[in-house]
Amino acid sequence: MFSGCCEKKFEVEPVEVIYSDGKSYVCPDLSLYDMKVPLSYINDTIGISLEANEVMFAVAHFGSLVGCCPTDIRIDDFVQI
């Protein structure tokens, strides 16, 4: 894996990409954003049947901040740099 050769191993680092027309973008976009995801969508996509608290526990286990809405799971996805 290439990341093992870098100074800070296994960390995601943003890179500025500059196109020939002068436009530039920073990739990947590591900014915070909110997602409102219906519990039914999560269960149907994965093919399982979990309660809201079980999904929240699983998502939090992967390092995301989670809050619960009445019928939806609210996920504040963030990447710590």
Secondary structure, DSSP 8 states (H G I E B T S, - for coil): -GGGGSSSTT----EEEE-TTS-EEEES----EEEEEEHHHHHHHHT----HHHHHHHHHHTT-EEEE-SSEEEEEE----
